[in-house]
Amino acid sequence: MDLIDRKLLNLIQSKFPMVERPYLELAGELETEEAEVISRLDDLKRQNVVRQISAIFDTRRLGYKTTLVAFAYEPEQLNAGALFINRHPGVSHNYAREGSYYNLWFTLAVPPDGDLQATVEWMAQETGALNYRVMPTIRFFKIGVNFDMVKQQSAAHNYSPDYNSGAGGERTPAPDWNQAQPVSEFDKNVIRELQEDLALIPRPFDAMSERLGLDNARLFALADEYQERKIMRRFSAVLHHRRSGFRSNAMVVWQVPPERAEEVGMTMAQHSAVTHCYERPTFPDWPYSHFSMIHATTQEECEQIAREISDATRITDNLLLYSTREYKKTRVRYFVEDYEEFWENEPELEEALHE
């Protein structure tokens, strides 16, 4: 990648322009031509540096149930179990991680009428997992993935859907952080369009608007409305962090005293290298309540960042769980038929596991 590629990636990560000709606007910021921006993005997608350009929605605000799940497998069963779990349409992230008894970690979402616990239990039984833990989010402190491609360092912005930010930078709990918002059938149709990967053509929103029976101005207004209602976080690109140069990532888990849970979480979220920070439940065999995701160019850099967080919080009991294989990373697709098809094909799935 050259400097223009890196500047382009910086622009599309934070807030992709929702305008009639977005690639022309990006070209203006980069002092180049629209056709060149489209060509560069095409190359970056073919290299899998750019995964997707689309809307990012808040799973909980749409009424979906979601959780982080940890499975423990015998080493020889790990790969087959992970590939089976990948088939579920609500699995968006799935990683093999080293550093603890639990060696497969994935996120799972189910529709409003779905059953998270039953789905996890079925997965564990079918794949022969030794043990599992369901770890839903108790509190979000930060969701702000952003990589500065020019400086080659994480530059995650300090955003959390659970807190409101004041003019002076102070943050107070949002009273409706975990409440599903009413979504009409028309809203669902709009969401189905906005969640799909954006076409690399000069006017990529025209076809979306036409299918919805709208003009682009109305489509853009709806996107703004969804962000105000906090059901949509932003419209942006998602990068493949390893292909982008951030080859090391660690999920750092911390044992935090309950009385310090909010204070420590807020402090962790302030570090620019932390892209995600959550509080999750603990268990007798899992005393770690706080999860911070760190992305860096080297493992040594990850370890240095963990030391900085430890110094800032005075929390020393932690584990660094490094990903050893990415089995899946995508965005959850909402209001689609994939979930029904998954369960309809359950016998075929069971058979595939034992192939």
C-alpha positions as CSV (number, residue, x, y, z in Angstrom):
1,M,0.0,0.0,0.0
2,D,1.2,3.5,-0.8
3,L,0.4,6.7,1.1
4,I,-2.8,7.4,-0.9
5,D,-4.1,3.9,0.0
6,R,-3.4,4.5,3.6
7,K,-5.1,7.9,3.7
8,L,-8.1,6.4,1.9
9,L,-8.4,3.6,4.4
10,N,-8.3,6.2,7.2
11,L,-11.1,8.1,5.6
12,I,-13.5,5.2,5.0
13,Q,-13.1,3.6,8.5
14,S,-14.4,6.5,10.5
15,K,-17.4,7.7,8.5
16,F,-17.9,6.8,4.9
17,P,-19.7,9.7,3.1
18,M,-23.4,9.0,2.5
19,V,-23.8,11.3,-0.5
20,E,-24.8,10.8,-4.2
21,R,-21.3,10.2,-5.4
22,P,-19.2,9.2,-2.3
23,Y,-16.1,8.1,-4.2
24,L,-16.0,11.5,-5.9
25,E,-16.1,13.2,-2.4
26,L,-13.3,10.9,-1.2
27,A,-11.3,11.7,-4.3
28,G,-11.6,15.4,-3.5
29,E,-10.2,14.9,-0.1
30,L,-7.3,12.9,-1.5
31,E,-6.7,15.3,-4.5
32,T,-7.2,12.5,-7.0
33,E,-9.9,11.2,-9.4
34,E,-13.1,9.3,-8.7
35,A,-12.1,6.5,-11.0
36,E,-8.8,6.1,-9.1
37,V,-10.5,5.8,-5.7
38,I,-12.8,3.1,-7.1
39,S,-9.9,1.3,-8.6
40,R,-7.9,1.5,-5.4
41,L,-10.8,0.2,-3.3
42,D,-11.3,-2.7,-5.8
43,D,-7.7,-3.6,-5.3
44,L,-7.9,-3.4,-1.5
45,K,-11.0,-5.6,-1.5
46,R,-9.4,-8.2,-3.7
47,Q,-6.4,-8.2,-1.3
48,N,-8.9,-8.6,1.5
49,V,-7.6,-5.5,3.2
50,V,-11.1,-4.0,3.1
51,R,-13.7,-6.5,4.1
52,Q,-16.9,-4.6,3.6
53,I,-18.4,-1.1,3.3
54,S,-21.9,-0.9,4.9
55,A,-23.9,0.2,7.9
56,I,-23.1,-1.1,11.3
57,F,-26.1,-1.6,13.5
58,D,-26.5,-2.1,17.3
59,T,-27.6,-5.7,17.7
60,R,-29.4,-5.1,21.0
61,R,-31.3,-2.1,19.9
62,L,-32.8,-4.2,17.0
63,G,-34.0,-6.7,19.6
64,Y,-31.5,-9.4,18.8
65,K,-29.9,-11.3,21.7
66,T,-26.1,-11.5,21.6
67,T,-23.3,-12.9,23.7
68,L,-19.6,-13.9,23.7
69,V,-19.1,-17.6,24.0
70,A,-16.0,-19.5,25.2
71,F,-15.7,-23.2,24.3
72,A,-13.0,-25.7,25.4
73,Y,-12.0,-28.4,23.1
74,E,-9.4,-31.1,22.9
75,P,-6.8,-29.8,20.4
76,E,-7.7,-32.4,17.8
77,Q,-11.4,-31.4,17.9
78,L,-10.9,-27.7,17.8
79,N,-10.8,-27.2,14.0
80,A,-13.9,-29.3,13.3
81,G,-15.9,-27.7,16.1
82,A,-15.0,-24.2,14.9
83,L,-16.0,-24.9,11.3
84,F,-19.3,-26.3,12.4
85,I,-20.0,-23.2,14.5
86,N,-19.1,-21.0,11.6
87,R,-22.2,-22.3,9.7
88,H,-24.5,-20.5,12.1
89,P,-25.6,-17.1,10.5
90,G,-25.5,-15.4,13.9
91,V,-21.8,-16.2,14.5
92,S,-20.0,-13.0,13.3
93,H,-16.5,-13.5,15.0
94,N,-14.9,-16.8,15.7
95,Y,-11.3,-17.2,16.8
96,A,-9.0,-19.9,18.2
97,R,-7.1,-18.3,21.1
98,E,-4.2,-19.5,23.2
99,G,-3.5,-18.6,26.8
100,S,-6.4,-20.3,28.7
101,Y,-8.4,-23.5,29.1
102,Y,-11.0,-22.1,26.7
103,N,-9.5,-22.2,23.2
104,L,-12.3,-21.1,21.0
105,W,-14.1,-17.8,21.4
106,F,-17.0,-16.6,19.2
107,T,-19.8,-14.1,19.2
108,L,-23.4,-15.3,18.7
109,A,-26.5,-13.4,17.9
110,V,-30.1,-14.8,17.6
111,P,-33.3,-13.0,16.5
112,P,-35.7,-11.7,19.1
113,D,-37.6,-15.0,19.3
114,G,-34.4,-17.1,19.4
115,D,-32.9,-18.8,22.5
116,L,-29.2,-18.1,23.0
117,Q,-28.7,-20.6,25.8
118,A,-30.3,-23.4,23.9
119,T,-28.3,-22.6,20.8
120,V,-25.0,-22.7,22.7
121,E,-25.9,-25.9,24.5
122,W,-26.8,-27.6,21.2
123,M,-23.5,-26.4,19.6
124,A,-21.5,-27.7,22.5
125,Q,-23.2,-31.1,22.4
126,E,-22.9,-31.5,18.7
127,T,-19.3,-30.6,18.5
128,G,-18.1,-32.4,21.6
129,A,-17.0,-29.4,23.6
130,L,-15.4,-30.2,27.0
131,N,-16.9,-27.2,28.6
132,Y,-18.3,-23.8,27.7
133,R,-19.2,-20.4,29.2
134,V,-21.8,-17.9,28.0
135,M,-20.5,-14.4,28.7
136,P,-23.0,-11.7,27.7
137,T,-22.1,-8.1,28.0
138,I,-23.0,-6.5,31.4
139,R,-21.7,-3.1,30.3
140,F,-20.0,-1.6,27.3
141,F,-17.2,0.8,27.9
142,K,-15.9,1.2,24.4
143,I,-16.6,0.1,20.8
144,G,-14.3,2.2,18.6
145,V,-12.3,0.2,16.1
146,N,-10.1,2.5,14.1
147,F,-6.6,1.9,12.7
148,D,-4.4,4.8,11.7
149,M,-3.0,3.4,8.6
150,V,-0.6,6.3,8.1
151,K,1.0,6.1,11.5
152,Q,0.5,2.3,11.7
153,Q,-1.1,2.4,15.2
154,S,-4.5,1.8,16.6
155,A,-6.5,5.0,17.0
156,A,-9.7,3.7,18.4
157,H,-12.2,6.5,19.3
158,N,-13.8,6.5,22.8
159,Y,-17.3,5.5,22.0
160,S,-19.8,3.5,24.0
161,P,-23.5,3.0,23.4
162,D,-24.1,2.6,27.2
163,Y,-23.0,6.1,28.0
164,N,-23.9,9.6,27.0
165,S,-21.1,12.1,26.5
166,G,-21.4,15.6,27.8
167,A,-19.9,18.8,26.3
168,G,-17.0,18.7,28.8
169,G,-16.2,15.1,27.9
170,E,-17.9,13.6,31.0
171,R,-19.8,10.4,30.5
172,T,-23.0,9.3,32.2
173,P,-24.9,6.0,31.9
174,A,-27.6,6.0,29.2
175,P,-30.9,4.8,30.8
176,D,-32.0,3.0,27.7
177,W,-28.7,1.3,26.7
178,N,-30.1,-2.2,26.6
179,Q,-33.6,-1.6,25.3
180,A,-34.8,-2.8,21.9
181,Q,-36.3,0.0,19.7
182,P,-39.5,-0.4,17.7
183,V,-38.6,-1.3,14.1
184,S,-41.3,-1.2,11.4
185,E,-41.4,-3.5,8.4
186,F,-40.3,-0.6,6.3
187,D,-37.3,0.0,8.7
188,K,-36.4,-3.7,8.3
189,N,-36.4,-3.3,4.5
190,V,-34.1,-0.3,4.8
191,I,-31.8,-2.1,7.2
192,R,-31.6,-5.1,4.8
193,E,-30.3,-2.7,2.1
194,L,-27.9,-0.7,4.2
195,Q,-26.2,-3.8,5.7
196,E,-25.1,-5.1,2.3
197,D,-21.6,-4.4,0.9
198,L,-21.6,-1.1,-1.1
199,A,-21.0,-1.4,-4.8
200,L,-17.9,0.1,-6.3
201,I,-19.6,2.3,-8.9
202,P,-19.9,6.1,-9.1
203,R,-23.5,6.2,-7.7
204,P,-23.8,3.2,-5.4
205,F,-26.8,4.3,-3.4
206,D,-29.1,4.7,-6.4
207,A,-30.0,1.0,-6.7
208,M,-30.7,0.8,-2.9
209,S,-33.1,3.8,-3.1
210,E,-34.8,2.5,-6.2
211,R,-35.5,-0.9,-4.6
212,L,-37.0,0.9,-1.6
213,G,-39.1,3.3,-3.6
214,L,-37.2,6.3,-2.3
215,D,-34.8,9.0,-3.5
216,N,-31.3,9.2,-2.1
217,A,-32.0,12.2,0.1
218,R,-34.7,10.2,2.0
219,L,-32.3,7.2,2.3
220,F,-29.6,9.4,3.8
221,A,-32.1,11.0,6.1
222,L,-33.2,7.6,7.4
223,A,-29.6,6.7,8.0
224,D,-29.2,9.8,10.1
225,E,-32.5,9.0,12.0
226,Y,-31.3,5.5,12.7
227,Q,-28.1,6.9,14.2
228,E,-30.0,9.4,16.3
229,R,-32.1,6.4,17.6
230,K,-28.9,4.5,18.2
231,I,-30.0,1.5,16.2
232,M,-27.2,2.3,13.7
233,R,-23.8,3.2,14.8
234,R,-22.3,4.4,11.6
235,F,-21.8,3.7,7.9
236,S,-18.2,2.7,7.3
237,A,-15.6,0.2,6.1
238,V,-14.3,-2.7,8.1
239,L,-10.7,-3.7,7.6
240,H,-9.0,-7.0,7.9
241,H,-6.6,-6.0,10.6
242,R,-3.9,-8.6,9.8
243,R,-3.9,-7.7,6.1
244,S,-3.7,-4.1,7.2
245,G,-0.5,-4.6,9.1
246,F,-1.9,-5.2,12.6
247,R,-0.7,-8.7,12.8
248,S,-1.0,-9.2,16.5
249,N,-4.2,-9.0,18.5
250,A,-4.8,-9.9,22.1
251,M,-8.0,-10.2,24.1
252,V,-6.8,-9.1,27.5
253,V,-9.0,-10.3,30.4
254,W,-8.7,-8.6,33.8
255,Q,-9.7,-9.6,37.3
256,V,-11.3,-6.4,38.6
257,P,-12.9,-5.9,42.1
258,P,-16.6,-5.3,41.7
259,E,-16.5,-2.0,43.5
260,R,-14.0,-0.7,40.9
261,A,-15.8,-2.1,37.8
262,E,-16.9,1.2,36.3
263,E,-13.9,3.2,37.2
264,V,-11.5,0.7,35.8
265,G,-13.5,0.1,32.6
266,M,-13.6,3.9,31.9
267,T,-9.8,4.1,32.4
268,M,-9.2,1.1,30.0
269,A,-11.4,2.7,27.4
270,Q,-9.3,5.8,27.3
271,H,-6.3,4.0,25.8
272,S,-6.3,4.5,22.0
273,A,-5.0,1.0,21.4
274,V,-8.1,-0.5,23.0
275,T,-10.7,-1.1,20.4
276,H,-13.3,-2.8,22.6
277,C,-13.8,-2.8,26.3
278,Y,-16.6,-4.8,28.1
279,E,-17.6,-6.0,31.5
280,R,-18.8,-9.6,31.5
281,P,-20.0,-12.1,34.2
282,T,-17.4,-14.2,36.1
283,F,-17.6,-17.9,37.0
284,P,-15.8,-20.1,39.6
285,D,-13.2,-21.1,36.9
286,W,-13.2,-17.7,35.3
287,P,-12.6,-14.7,37.6
288,Y,-12.0,-12.2,34.8
289,S,-14.7,-9.6,34.5
290,H,-13.2,-7.0,32.1
291,F,-12.3,-7.7,28.5
292,S,-10.1,-5.3,26.4
293,M,-9.2,-5.9,22.8
294,I,-5.8,-4.7,21.7
295,H,-4.5,-4.6,18.1
296,A,-0.9,-3.9,17.3
297,T,1.7,-4.6,14.7
298,T,3.7,-7.0,17.0
299,Q,3.1,-9.1,20.1
300,E,5.7,-7.1,22.0
301,E,3.6,-4.0,21.3
302,C,0.5,-5.7,22.7
303,E,2.4,-6.6,25.8
304,Q,3.6,-3.1,26.2
305,I,0.0,-1.7,25.9
306,A,-1.2,-4.2,28.5
307,R,1.5,-3.0,30.9
308,E,0.4,0.6,30.3
309,I,-3.2,-0.3,31.1
310,S,-2.1,-2.2,34.2
311,D,-0.1,0.8,35.4
312,A,-3.0,3.2,34.8
313,T,-5.6,0.9,36.5
314,R,-3.4,-0.8,39.2
315,I,-4.9,-4.1,38.0
316,T,-2.2,-6.7,37.7
317,D,-4.1,-10.0,37.5
318,N,-4.7,-10.5,33.7
319,L,-4.3,-13.0,30.9
320,L,-3.4,-12.1,27.3
321,L,-5.3,-14.4,24.9
322,Y,-3.7,-14.2,21.5
323,S,-5.7,-15.3,18.4
324,T,-4.0,-18.1,16.6
325,R,-6.5,-18.5,13.8
326,E,-9.4,-16.4,12.5
327,Y,-12.2,-18.8,11.6
328,K,-14.8,-16.1,10.8
329,K,-15.2,-12.3,11.0
330,T,-18.2,-10.7,9.4
331,R,-21.1,-8.5,10.2
332,V,-24.4,-9.9,11.6
333,R,-27.1,-9.8,8.9
334,Y,-30.4,-8.7,10.3
335,F,-34.0,-9.6,9.3
336,V,-32.9,-12.3,6.8
337,E,-34.0,-15.9,6.3
338,D,-30.6,-17.4,7.1
339,Y,-31.6,-18.4,10.7
340,E,-34.7,-20.4,9.6
341,E,-32.6,-22.1,6.9
342,F,-29.9,-23.0,9.4
343,W,-32.3,-24.9,11.7
344,E,-34.1,-26.5,8.7
345,N,-30.8,-27.9,7.7
346,E,-29.9,-29.2,11.1
347,P,-29.6,-32.9,10.1
348,E,-27.2,-32.0,7.2
349,L,-25.1,-29.9,9.7
350,E,-24.8,-32.8,12.1
351,E,-23.8,-35.1,9.2
352,A,-21.2,-32.5,8.1
353,L,-19.6,-32.5,11.5
354,H,-18.7,-36.1,11.2
355,E,-17.5,-36.1,7.6
